[in-house]
């Protein structure tokens, strides 16, 4: 019984310290994911995709076909109107023959 009590107390102590560390981290990390920042990032990402697509002389329709997306979906991504999934971004990278790192280099 005493051994079980020691394990429970140790686990509670660890959880208490993990919570304290997490709380400190949350308070000291600046909040940078405001809605406006997210929208700006999506617009930058879309502009980057459009730029890379145009360098390869590929139309939105053709890129959509290569990514199994319709032209409207490609337009929304390039306009920054939608948040593409990770898998969609990988499809775009594959279609443009670029790495994800190259795609995300828009800052």
Buried (B, 14 or more C-beta within 10 A) or exposed (E): EEEEEEEEEEEEEEEEEEEEEEEEEEEEEEEEEEEEEEEEBBBBBBBBBBEBBEEEEBEBEBBBBBBEBEBEBBBBBBEBEBEBEEEBBBBBBEBBEBEEEEBEEBE
